[in-house]
Amino acid sequence: MANITSTQLSNSIATVVAAEALGYLKANIVMASLVARDWDDEIAKYGQTVDIPFSGALSVNDKAEGSTVTLQQPSDTKASVTLNRHKEVSFLIEDYGRALARPDYLARYMEDGMMVLGEQIDSDLAALYSGFSQSIDATAGLAEDDFREARRLLNAGKAPLGKRFAVLHEDAEYELLGIEKATNRDYVEALGSAAANAFTGRFMGFDIFMDQKIAVVSSECKNIFFQRNAMVLASRPLPPAPANAGVTQVVMSEDGIGLRVTISYSAAYLGVQTTIDVLYGVAELRDNHGVVMRTTEI
């Protein structure tokens, strides 16, 4: 019977770490769970631009008896996303055997690391508010009329009725809870624990979430009301380490989010170093599918 080699063991450990880290990352994101996502296995470099295509418009035609159908060739459009965000979380464990014997020990490192990484991705997506041309002044206090106007603007922009979200700053959520008609009655399936815990309810056709990473500028909260295709998070795998470099690497993706795990022994620190990193970019896809709701920070 063949023995299990150290190489096989290292690969298995890296795969387990990648799977656990990806799970923790998904559990600690809100905005990234709601926007469109794009992943491709093609290796990319920092600063590279990728094109995200989306389909052109189709029209309905009359069909006369005995005639052929009207064949359409809609012009596809695309959005360019620059992969200009390379974020990493690294930690070193001197007693790696203990870490493997006590999965909770290693899990604590990963959970903390993925929490801050998730917050960074959400912050980058929330910062896209500055590109949307539509905004509503709710600085006097978030009210029912503001939700109704956001719905009207998305309807006018022909945004699909499904997958519409309102992501609120914690102070805007506080004001929302004072709107009698917005009493929390409905629930959606969990999109990860962070998104599930952040879910406030559904009102005027929007699934409402609270995100502490919503941008604040001069005491003005830049809440975002949008349909899923208003924004995109694109991520790609990074180039692998050179052969015989003494490291083990695993790339893993799920639901349009990918990350890389690199494990190596550090002679300087006499321990096993683990780095979890991700290369991604964010961009606005459809301007008329998003609305900035401006409220006042309390």
Secondary structure, 3 states (H helix, E strand, C coil): CCCCCHHHHHHHHHHHHHHHHHHHHHCCCCHHHHCEEEECCCCCCCCCEEEEEECCCCCCCCCCCCCCCCCCCCCCEEEEEECCEEEEEEEEECCHHHHHHCHHHHHHHHHHHHHHHHHHHHHHHHHHHHHCCCEEECCCCCCHHHHHHHHHHHHHCCCCCCCEEEEECHHHHHHHCCCHHHCCCCCCCCCCHHHHHHEEEEECCEEEEECCCCCEECCEEEEEEEEHHHEEEEEECCCCCCCCCCEEEEEEEECCEEEEEEEEEECCCCEEEEEEEEEEEEEECCHHHEEEEEEECC
